[in-house]
Amino acid sequence: MEDTRPARVPEQLEFVPPDYFRRLEGHEIVREGRPLEIDLGCGDGKFLLEMAEHYPERDFLGVERLLGRVRKVCKKAAKRKLENLHVLRLESRYTAEWLLPLESVSRLHLLCPDPWPKFRHHRRRLIQQEFLQAVWEVLEPGGEFLFKTDHPEYFEWAVEKVATFGKFERLDWPEDAFFYPKTDFQLLWESQGKTLQGLRLLKAK
Ligand SMILES: C[S@@+](CC[C@H](N)C(=O)[O-])C[C@H]1O[C@@H](n2cnc3c(N)ncnc32)[C@H](O)[C@@H]1O
């Protein structure tokens, strides 16, 4: 059937918090009763757009620090007439630690983040104890944190940090567990013969 809804204006799809210096209330970010999914570092948005299309009953927020990428994703979402996708231009750690409402996120995705391979840059990696605590606090009970990387050493780092943190339960994550489209970077890495490893972590109820 032909979709006769008017196209959306891309600027309306950028999520601008009413105040950057306080935590959001649930109702300021998600429509009543709808599960919220966050994609930290959404890049050009292939994963986010496909998820929003596949799950119209869920709300999606991409977080991305580069303005050009934010605009690109908003433009594509407007063209596809998606009403359940917004993009926030902000730093991921700040967003998780200070902005997102507590116990409000159904799934939080961190896919192919920069692995910061040099030892002296490891402190820039997102996965650290404070970040895991922040993710745990914004997830609702039963919510999940999903992480994928092509970088074996970063994967081991994440496994160790998660074990030290101790509050998540690691779940199996077979490829066919649920709809989970490949990201732009995943396709790039796989085209270069690299394989990805993933962690699926549950915040118990
Ligand atoms: C390697 S790309 C991965 C993009 C996408 N997740 C994918 O898998 O195709 C990392 C993305 O995260 C963004 N990014 C990196 N660090 C960030 C941060 N601290 N806060 C927000 N965005 C960040 C980058 O601008 C880039 O778009």
The ligand as a Gaussian input file, in Angstrom:
#p B3LYP/6-31G(d) Opt

LIG

0 1
 C       33.866000       3.274000      14.416000
 S       32.411000       4.220000      14.214000
 C       31.112000       3.007000      14.389000
 C       29.795000       3.531000      13.887000
 C       28.640000       2.530000      13.957000
 N       28.338000       2.151000      15.333000
 C       28.958000       1.321000      13.140000
 O       29.217000       0.254000      13.727000
 O       28.944000       1.451000      11.907000
 C       32.337000       5.059000      15.758000
 C       31.303000       6.181000      15.732000
 O       31.147000       6.658000      17.036000
 C       31.315000       8.060000      17.050000
 N       31.933000       8.337000      18.342000
 C       33.168000       7.972000      18.747000
 N       33.366000       8.320000      20.017000
 C       32.211000       8.921000      20.419000
 C       31.806000       9.504000      21.646000
 N       32.612000       9.507000      22.693000
 N       30.573000      10.034000      21.712000
 C       29.735000      10.025000      20.641000
 N       30.069000       9.481000      19.459000
 C       31.302000       8.940000      19.347000
 C       32.203000       8.383000      15.873000
 O       32.015000       9.711000      15.417000
 C       31.728000       7.353000      14.866000
 O       30.632000       7.805000      14.120000

